[in-house]
Amino acid sequence: MSAQENDLLLERQLCFGLSVASRSVIAAYKPVLAKLSLTHPQYLVMLALWEQAPRQVKDIGAALLLEPATLSPLLKRLEVLGYVSRHRSAEDHRALAVDLTPAGAALRGKALSVPGTMMARLGLDRESAMALHHSMMALIEAATRVDAMADN
């Protein structure tokens, strides 16, 4: 087989490796986050709010690269759990803002162990985890540029 034909082998597909890695890592998070009563997408929302709250829904969506239709049910569920409250933004009454409840703010203390637990589960030290994260962020940026060029 030629080198070009070998490029079509499943094992050489970037999309395949990323897809399987994503599913595997998220599955590894599941039992750890279950102790916090969170799913992985809910955990990501909480991380965004622990960085800055209150926050407009559109800002959370932009930070997490999520569409409003995906984000809305996550926020509703977090509100039912008692971790967040939703209200009209004081700056822009057309916008919906999300804030942490006392329970949501307190959950941050319990979540402090998640990154270390996950690095241990995945056999990574902090330095290699950050290097991997930077590589993934560079791929996201490159893919976003490709999408933007296709839209023009």
C-alpha positions as CSV (number, residue, x, y, z in Angstrom):
1,M,0.0,0.0,0.0
2,S,1.2,3.5,-0.8
3,A,1.8,6.1,1.9
4,Q,-1.3,8.0,0.6
5,E,-3.4,4.9,0.8
6,N,-2.1,4.3,4.3
7,D,-3.5,7.7,5.2
8,L,-7.0,6.1,5.1
9,L,-6.3,3.6,7.8
10,L,-8.5,4.1,10.8
11,E,-5.6,4.1,13.1
12,R,-4.2,7.2,11.3
13,Q,-7.3,9.3,11.5
14,L,-7.0,12.2,13.8
15,C,-10.8,12.4,14.1
16,F,-10.9,8.7,15.3
17,G,-8.3,9.2,18.0
18,L,-9.9,12.4,19.3
19,S,-13.3,10.9,19.3
20,V,-12.3,7.7,21.2
21,A,-10.1,9.7,23.6
22,S,-12.9,12.2,24.3
23,R,-15.5,9.4,25.1
24,S,-12.9,7.5,27.2
25,V,-11.9,10.5,29.3
26,I,-15.5,11.7,29.8
27,A,-16.3,8.1,30.9
28,A,-13.4,8.2,33.4
29,Y,-14.9,11.5,34.8
30,K,-18.3,10.0,35.3
31,P,-17.8,8.2,38.7
32,V,-15.8,11.1,40.1
33,L,-18.4,13.7,39.2
34,A,-21.2,11.4,40.3
35,K,-20.0,12.1,43.9
36,L,-20.8,15.8,43.2
37,S,-24.2,14.9,41.6
38,L,-22.9,16.4,38.3
39,T,-22.6,15.2,34.7
40,H,-19.6,16.2,32.7
41,P,-21.4,19.0,30.8
42,Q,-22.8,20.3,34.1
43,Y,-19.3,20.3,35.6
44,L,-18.0,22.4,32.8
45,V,-20.8,25.0,33.4
46,M,-19.9,25.0,37.1
47,L,-16.2,25.5,36.3
48,A,-17.2,28.6,34.1
49,L,-19.3,30.0,37.0
50,W,-16.6,29.3,39.6
51,E,-14.3,31.5,37.5
52,Q,-16.9,34.3,37.2
53,A,-20.4,34.7,38.6
54,P,-22.9,36.0,37.9
55,R,-22.5,35.5,34.2
56,Q,-24.8,36.0,31.2
57,V,-25.9,32.8,29.5
58,K,-24.4,33.9,26.2
59,D,-21.0,34.4,27.9
60,I,-21.2,30.9,29.4
61,G,-22.0,29.5,25.9
62,A,-19.1,31.4,24.4
63,A,-16.7,30.1,27.0
64,L,-17.8,26.5,26.6
65,L,-18.4,26.7,22.9
66,L,-22.0,25.5,23.5
67,E,-25.2,26.6,21.7
68,P,-28.1,28.0,23.7
69,A,-30.2,25.0,22.9
70,T,-27.6,22.7,24.5
71,L,-26.8,25.1,27.4
72,S,-30.4,25.8,28.5
73,P,-31.3,22.3,29.7
74,L,-28.0,22.1,31.6
75,L,-28.8,25.3,33.4
76,K,-32.3,24.2,34.2
77,R,-31.0,21.0,35.7
78,L,-28.3,22.8,37.8
79,E,-31.1,25.1,39.0
80,V,-33.2,22.1,40.1
81,L,-30.1,20.7,41.9
82,G,-29.9,24.0,43.8
83,Y,-26.5,25.0,42.4
84,V,-27.4,28.0,40.3
85,S,-30.2,30.7,40.0
86,R,-31.2,32.3,36.7
87,H,-32.5,35.9,36.5
88,R,-32.6,38.8,34.1
89,S,-29.3,40.6,33.9
90,A,-29.1,43.9,35.7
91,E,-27.0,45.4,32.8
92,D,-29.3,44.1,30.0
93,H,-32.8,43.1,30.9
94,R,-33.1,41.2,27.7
95,A,-30.3,38.9,28.7
96,L,-30.5,36.0,31.2
97,A,-27.8,35.9,33.9
98,V,-26.8,32.9,35.9
99,D,-25.4,33.1,39.4
100,L,-24.2,30.5,42.0
101,T,-26.3,29.7,45.0
102,P,-24.6,29.2,48.3
103,A,-24.8,25.5,47.6
104,G,-23.2,26.0,44.2
105,A,-20.4,28.1,45.6
106,A,-19.8,25.5,48.4
107,L,-19.6,22.7,45.8
108,R,-16.4,24.3,44.5
109,G,-14.6,23.1,47.7
110,K,-15.7,19.5,47.1
111,A,-14.6,19.8,43.4
112,L,-11.1,20.9,44.2
113,S,-10.1,17.2,44.3
114,V,-11.4,16.4,40.8
115,P,-8.4,17.6,38.7
116,G,-5.9,15.7,40.9
117,T,-8.1,12.6,40.9
118,M,-8.5,12.7,37.2
119,M,-4.8,13.2,36.6
120,A,-4.1,10.1,38.8
121,R,-6.8,8.1,37.0
122,L,-5.3,8.9,33.6
123,G,-1.7,8.5,34.7
124,L,-0.8,12.2,34.1
125,D,1.2,14.6,36.1
126,R,0.2,18.3,36.1
127,E,2.9,19.2,33.5
128,S,1.8,16.6,31.0
129,A,-1.9,17.3,31.5
130,M,-1.2,21.0,30.8
131,A,0.8,20.2,27.7
132,L,-2.0,17.9,26.4
133,H,-4.5,20.7,27.2
134,H,-2.5,23.2,25.2
135,S,-2.3,20.9,22.2
136,M,-6.1,20.3,22.3
137,M,-6.7,24.1,22.6
138,A,-4.5,24.6,19.5
139,L,-6.5,22.0,17.6
140,I,-9.8,23.8,18.6
141,E,-8.4,27.1,17.5
142,A,-7.2,25.6,14.1
143,A,-10.6,24.0,13.6
144,T,-12.4,27.2,14.4
145,R,-10.3,29.1,11.8
146,V,-11.2,26.4,9.2
147,D,-14.9,26.8,10.1
148,A,-14.7,30.6,9.8
149,M,-13.0,30.4,6.4
150,A,-15.6,28.0,5.2
151,D,-18.4,30.4,6.2
152,N,-16.8,33.2,4.2
